Amino acid sequence: MRQEWISIDAADGGRYDAYLALPPAGRGPGLLLLQEIFGVNRHIRAVAEQYAQDGFVVLAPDVFWREAPRVELGYVGAERERAMQLLARADRARLAADLATSVAALRARPECTGKVGAFGYCLGGRLAYLAAATTGLGAASCFYGGGIHDQLEHAARIDCPIQFHYGERDSHIPLAAVEKVKAACAGRKSAEFHLYDAEHGFNCWERAAYHAPSAALAHARTLALFARALF
């Protein structure tokens, strides 16, 4: 397996970096991995390598490149506060434009066999949802996507299989918000909702909220989705 940072031309000028992880076979379907607010940090890079080992060409773009290029932050204290500030300063329209550029860059990689999916965590879960609505993905998986319930106007535009993974004890995303997303996707057999006895951030083994049984099950469900839709 090979990993490297690559550079991508942004639609509005400038260049941003993305972490690329290739599968042992060297080629495979593409996956866009979308970070939490903490940057393409050690955990996100490890997740990219985890899914690369599963046979995918994984690209994790630096979402906050305009505010703080290649920033890597921790999950508590001052670093968490900085992450929240970066989120507040980020421009939604530019984030959406970068999604399209990143998907196009992934599709253009010679190692990518053509079909592309997306997945992400918290902010990245919301961005994966948006990418599913706007970039012609083959599938998407959204882990505890914060704010999706405030962007339900995009739901009708999603025509690919999509999963939503939420923690039942998530203090950041109440179950009432999850129900709003469910209602917006009602009648769509290709939309799956999975609830876990876990808190926000349950997939991240570097956070206190990590819950191994939930993370393993969500990983398995996501892999099953991508295996069906992308290979």
C-alpha positions in Angstrom: 0.0 0.0 0.0 1.2 3.5 -0.9 0.4 6.8 0.6 1.2 10.3 -0.4 0.1 13.9 -0.4 -1.0 15.3 -3.7 -2.1 18.8 -4.8 -5.3 19.8 -6.5 -6.2 22.9 -8.4 -9.2 24.7 -6.8 -12.0 26.0 -9.1 -11.6 29.6 -7.7 -7.8 29.7 -7.8 -5.1 28.3 -5.6 -4.1 24.8 -4.8 -4.9 22.5 -1.9 -3.5 19.2 -0.7 -5.1 15.9 -0.3 -3.9 12.6 1.3 -4.0 9.7 -1.1 -3.9 6.1 0.0 -3.7 3.3 -2.6 -4.9 -0.3 -2.1 -2.4 -3.2 -2.1 -3.5 -4.1 -5.7 -2.7 -0.6 -6.8 -6.1 0.1 -8.4 -9.8 0.1 -7.3 -12.9 2.1 -6.9 -12.5 5.6 -5.5 -13.5 6.9 -2.1 -13.6 10.5 -1.0 -12.9 10.7 2.7 -14.1 13.9 4.3 -12.6 15.0 7.6 -14.0 16.1 10.9 -13.3 19.7 11.9 -9.9 18.6 13.2 -8.2 18.4 9.8 -6.6 15.5 7.9 -5.0 14.5 11.1 -3.4 11.2 12.2 -6.8 9.5 12.7 -8.2 10.6 9.3 -5.0 9.4 7.6 -5.3 6.1 9.4 -8.9 5.7 8.2 -7.8 6.4 4.7 -5.3 3.6 5.0 -7.9 1.3 6.6 -10.2 1.7 3.6 -7.3 1.4 1.2 -6.5 -1.9 2.7 -10.1 -2.9 1.9 -9.4 -2.3 -1.8 -10.3 1.3 -2.4 -8.4 4.3 -3.8 -9.0 6.8 -0.9 -8.5 10.6 -1.2 -8.9 12.8 1.9 -8.8 16.5 0.9 -7.7 19.3 3.2 -11.1 21.0 3.8 -9.8 24.0 5.7 -6.9 24.8 3.3 -8.0 28.4 2.9 -8.1 29.1 6.6 -5.2 26.9 7.8 -3.5 24.7 5.3 -2.7 21.1 6.5 -3.9 21.9 10.0 -4.0 19.0 12.4 -5.8 19.4 15.7 -6.7 17.4 18.7 -10.2 16.9 20.1 -10.3 18.8 23.4 -9.3 22.1 24.9 -7.7 24.9 22.9 -7.3 22.7 19.8 -11.0 22.0 19.8 -11.8 25.7 20.1 -9.5 26.4 17.2 -11.3 23.8 15.1 -14.7 25.4 15.9 -13.3 28.7 14.8 -12.1 27.3 11.5 -15.6 25.8 10.9 -17.2 29.2 11.6 -14.9 30.9 9.1 -15.3 28.3 6.3 -17.5 29.4 3.3 -20.2 26.8 2.5 -20.2 27.7 -1.2 -16.5 27.2 -1.5 -16.6 23.9 0.5 -19.2 22.7 -2.0 -17.0 23.7 -5.0 -14.1 21.9 -3.5 -16.2 18.7 -3.2 -16.8 18.8 -7.0 -13.1 19.5 -7.7 -12.0 16.7 -5.3 -14.3 14.1 -6.8 -13.1 15.1 -10.3 -9.5 14.8 -9.2 -10.2 11.3 -7.8 -12.0 10.1 -10.9 -9.0 11.3 -13.0 -6.5 9.3 -11.0 -5.1 6.4 -13.2 -5.5 4.1 -10.2 -9.3 4.7 -9.9 -11.4 2.2 -11.8 -14.2 4.8 -12.4 -16.9 4.5 -9.7 -16.5 6.9 -6.8 -18.2 7.0 -3.4 -17.8 9.4 -0.4 -17.9 9.0 3.4 -17.1 11.3 6.2 -17.4 12.1 9.9 -19.3 15.0 11.6 -18.6 17.9 9.2 -17.4 15.3 6.8 -20.6 13.4 7.1 -22.5 16.5 6.1 -20.2 17.1 3.2 -20.6 13.4 2.1 -24.4 14.0 2.0 -23.8 17.2 0.0 -21.5 15.4 -2.4 -24.1 12.7 -2.9 -26.6 15.4 -4.0 -24.2 17.3 -6.3 -21.4 15.3 -7.7 -22.9 12.1 -9.2 -21.5 9.6 -6.7 -22.1 5.9 -6.8 -22.7 5.7 -3.0 -22.2 7.7 0.2 -22.0 7.0 3.9 -22.5 9.7 6.5 -21.2 9.2 10.0 -22.9 11.5 12.6 -23.2 14.3 10.0 -23.8 17.5 11.9 -26.2 19.9 10.3 -27.7 17.6 7.7 -31.2 18.3 9.1 -30.7 22.0 8.3 -29.9 21.2 4.6 -32.8 18.9 3.7 -33.4 20.7 0.5 -30.6 18.6 -1.0 -32.3 15.2 -0.1 -34.5 15.1 -3.2 -31.4 15.3 -5.5 -29.7 12.2 -4.1 -30.1 9.3 -6.5 -27.4 7.0 -5.2 -27.5 4.5 -2.2 -26.7 6.4 1.0 -26.2 5.4 4.7 -26.6 7.6 7.8 -24.9 6.5 11.0 -25.9 8.2 14.3 -25.2 7.7 18.0 -28.4 7.4 20.1 -26.5 9.3 22.9 -25.1 12.0 20.7 -25.4 15.3 22.5 -24.6 17.3 19.4 -27.2 15.7 17.1 -30.5 15.0 18.9 -32.7 12.2 17.8 -35.3 14.8 16.7 -32.8 16.0 14.1 -32.3 12.4 12.9 -36.0 12.0 12.5 -36.1 15.1 10.3 -33.5 13.5 8.0 -35.4 10.3 8.0 -38.6 12.1 7.0 -36.8 13.9 4.1 -35.6 10.5 2.8 -38.9 8.7 3.4 -39.9 6.2 0.6 -36.3 5.8 -0.6 -35.2 2.2 -0.4 -31.6 3.3 -1.1 -31.4 5.4 2.1 -30.4 3.4 5.2 -30.4 4.7 8.8 -28.5 3.0 11.5 -28.5 4.0 15.2 -25.8 2.9 17.7 -25.7 2.9 21.5 -22.9 5.5 21.3 -22.0 9.1 21.5 -20.8 11.6 18.9 -17.5 10.6 17.4 -17.9 6.9 18.2 -15.7 5.9 15.2 -12.6 7.7 16.3 -10.3 5.6 18.4 -8.4 8.7 19.6 -11.5 10.3 21.2 -13.0 9.5 24.6 -16.3 8.8 22.8 -14.8 5.9 20.8 -17.1 2.8 21.0 -15.4 -0.2 19.3 -18.6 -2.3 18.7 -20.4 0.6 17.0 -17.3 1.5 15.0 -16.8 -2.0 13.8 -20.5 -2.4 12.8 -20.6 0.9 11.0 -17.4 0.1 9.2 -18.8 -3.3 8.1 -22.1 -1.7 6.9 -20.2 1.0 5.0 -18.0 -1.6 3.3 -20.9 -3.7 2.3 -22.6 -0.6 0.8 -19.4 0.3 -1.2 -18.8 -3.2 -2.3 -22.3 -3.5 -3.7 -22.3 -0.1 -5.4 -18.8 0.6 -6.5 -17.0 -2.6 -7.6 
